[in-house]
Amino acid sequence: MAVKPDWLRVKAPQWERVGNVKSLLRDLELNTVCEEASCPNIGECFNAGTATFLIMGPACTRACPYCDIDFEKKPKALDPAEPVRLAEAVRRMGLNHVVITAVNRDDLPDGGASQFVRCIEEIRQVSAKTTIEVLIPDLCGNWDALADILLARPEVLNHNTETVPRLYRRVRPQANYEQSVELLRRCRELAPWVYTKSGIMVGLGETDEEVRQVMADLRAADCDILTIGQYLQPGAKHLNVQTFIPPEQFDQWRVAGEAMGFLQVVSSPLTRSSYHAEQVQTLMKQYPRTVPA
């Protein structure tokens, strides 16, 4: 088994501020992917007063062996009050940028798209200047559901490819690589103004050539933003880390991605899909796009 290197150590957070965020989340009965997926950056993000909200959960309908989100419980019916509580959290936290993600809800005809739409609408009502990023599942290829989310006009639409095609059967057995890339391509077709984003994990046995091919596939789909981070095993029942990738390799992927034409590449061992996601606001000023009235 690979031994975790020094560059993956994180600073201890100021627990008072972390506790304040956790208290607010409990008060409003909200979930975060930070907690449910055992993110290593939870201390830093909670300490900074930010969080990535997990809607329609925390029970997932898929059993991806890399993920720490629960898949053994039966998902509950959608909570019609959840979007209102989420908007209230955004208001209380004074968020300039918010990330909303979700468990896979393959039990729902639209994969939960309607709940994303309602969350966006409620946030617009109470915090009109907050930019909104949605990190969505593949919706089982329901492109009408995707169109509904885009009609709500989030600034950023993120969908992670997670790994290279060769490893999908082991890492994402209920997903399809081509479908994920097609989702991003359709985003550009349906909403050319939206900033599209995707992310991959490394350290699961992929090769450098395979990573670069995924990057090329994402650029062919006109994806704007790419995140690359080290996979970390959440628990004993999850996939083992095959390799801890050195920081220098992440730098090489960042340089290669920028040369391919990505507007932004965030690549480091501790990078996660929504880590420092608020930096997209700077990108939006550099590369402005006109949203239809």
N, C-alpha and C positions, 0 to 999 in steps of 0.2 A: 504494500500500500504506500502511495506517495506521502511524503511528510510535508506538512504545511510550512512554507518558507516565511522568513521574517517580513517580506514585503506585503504579506496579507494580514498583518496585525493592524487593528484599528484602535484609535484613541478612546479612552473611557469617557463617556458623556457626562454632562452635568445632570445628575439624576433628578434634581428638583424640576428642571424644565421638561425633562422627559416625562416625569410624573404628571405635570400640568397637561400635556397633550393627551396622555393616556386617560386622565380623568375626564377631559372634554369628550373624548371618543366614547367612553363608557356612558357618560351622561346622555349623549345623543344616540346611543345604541348603534354605533357605526363600526365597521370592520376596516382594517387596513391590510394591504398586502405586506407591509413592513413587518407586521406581527405574524400573520397567518403563514407566510412563506419563509419566516426566519431570516430576513434580510440582514446581512452583516453591517449595513449602514444605518440600522434603525436608530442607534444612539445619536449619530451625527444629524440625521434628518429631524428626529423629534426634538433634539436640542436646538435646532434652528427654527423650530416651530412649523415644520412642514410634514406632510404625510401623503402617501398614495392610497386613495380610498378604494376599497374593495366592495363592490355592490353585488347584490343577489347572492351573497354567500353566507357563511364561509364554506359550504359543502359544494364540491365540484362533481360533475357527472363523468369526468375522465380521470384515469389513474396513471398519470405520467410519472414514471419512477424517479425523476429528478426533483420533483416538486413536493414541498412539505404541506401544501394545502390538503385538507381532509377530503377524501373521496368515498369514505365508508358510510357516512350519514346520507340519508335521503334529502335532497334539496327541498326547501320549503317554498310555498307559494310566494310570489313577488309581494313585497311590502309596499303598498301605495304611498305610505308616509316616508319611506326611505329617501326619496329625492328632496323632500322638504327639509329633513334633518341634515342631509348632506350640505345643502345650500346654507343652512344655519351654521354649520361648522366652518365653511369657507368664510362666512361673514365674521364669525367670532375670531378666527385665526388671522383675519386680514390678509388672505392669500392673494398675491398678484398673479400666480399661476397655479392651477390645480390639475392633478392627474387623477383620472377616474379609470379604474380597471375592473375586471369582473372574473369570476370563475366561469368555466364553460357551463352553459345551461342548455345542453342538447335536448333536454326534456321540453323546452319551449319552442313553439313553431318558428319564432323569429330569433331564437338564440339569446333573447334578452335585449334586443335592439331597442324596444320601446322604453325600457328602463333607463338606458343610456340617454335617450332623447329627453325623457322627463327630467333627469338630473341636470342636463345642459340647460333646459328651459328654466328650471327653478333657480339655478345659479345666476343666470342672466337677470332674473327678477330682483335679486338682492345684492348682486355685486357685478354690475355691468362691465366694469373695466378688467375683471379677472380673465386672463386667457385660459382656455380650457383644452386639455389634452386628454383624449380617450385612448386607452390601451385595450383594444378589443380582441376577443377570441375570433376564430375563423367563421363563426356563424353557420358552420356546416355548408358553406358555399351559397348561402342565401343572399344573392346580390340585391334583391329588393330590400331586405333588412339593412344591408350596408347603405343603400341609397337613403333610407330613412334617417340613419344616423348622420350622414353627411348633410342632409337637408336642415338639420338642427345647427349646423355651422360651427363645429368645434374648430379651433385654430390648428390643432395638430391631431392627426390620426395615426396611431401607432399599432402595429401588429407584428409580433415577433416571429421570425422563422426559427429561432432557438438553436438549431444545429444544422449540420450538413446533411444532404439527402441520404447518403449511405447509412447514417445512424438513426434515421427516423423510426425504423421498425423497433429499435431498442429504446430510444429516448422519447419519442412521441408516437406511440403505436396507434393512437386513434386520430392522428392528424395526417395531413398530406402536404408535402413540401410545395408541389406545383400549385396547389390551391391557395396556400399562403402567399406565394409570390403573385398569383393572379389577383388576389384581394387588393394588394398594394397597387397593381397596375390599374385596376378598375377605379380605385380612389382617384388617381390622376385623371382618368377619363371622365368620371362623374363630377369631380370637384377640383378643377385645375388650380384653384386658389389655396387649397389645403396643403399644409406641410406634412408630408408622409415620413414615417419613421419605422425602423425595424431594428431588432437586436438579436445577437447570437451569443451563446455560451461556448467557451472553449475549455479544453482539458478533458474531453470525453473520448479522445482517441482519434479526432479528426487530424488531417494533415494541413500544412500551410497552403498547399495547392487547393484543397477543398474549401478552405475558408475564403480564399481569394475568388473562387468560382461563385460562392454564395454572394460575395460582394458585387461581382460582375452581374449576376442575375438580378440583384436588387437595383442596381443602376439601370439595367435594361428596362426595369419596371418604373423608372424615373423616381425612385425613392430618394428623399432629400437628406435624411438624417440616419446615421448608423451608430449603434452602440455595440461594443464588444467587451465582454467581461469573463473573468475566470469562474467556471463552475465550482461550487463548493458543496460537498455532500451534507445535506441537512441532518441526516440520521443514519443509523445502521441499516435500515431497510431500503435505503435509496442507492442509486447508482454510485459506484466508487469513482473517485477522481483518478483518471489515468495519468495525467501529467499536470504539474503546476507550471504554467507558461511564464517565462521571465518578462519583466516590464519592457525590456528592449524589443521583444517580439510584438508587443502591443503597440509600441511606437512605430514599428515598421508597417503594421496594418493601418494605423492612422494615416501615415504618409501616403500609403498606397491608395487608401480610400479617398483622400483629398485629391489625388491625381486623377482618380476615376471620375470626379465631378460631384461627390457628395458635398452638400453645403456645410455639413458638420459631421465629424467623426469623433466620438468619445470612446476611447479605447484604453483601458487600464485594467489591472487585476481586479479592482474593487468596483469597476463600473457595473451598474445595473440599469435596466431599461429606463427607469424614471429618476435615476441619480442625477441631481443638479439639473433637472428637466427645465427649471425656470430660465436657464441660459438660452432657451429658444427665443425668448423675447428680444435678445440682442440680435439673433439671426434674423428675426422678422423685420427689424429696423434696417439691417443691411440688405436684405432681399425682400422688399415689400411686395405684397400681392393684393390685388383688388378683389374684395369679396362682393358678389352681386347684391344689389339692394333687395 
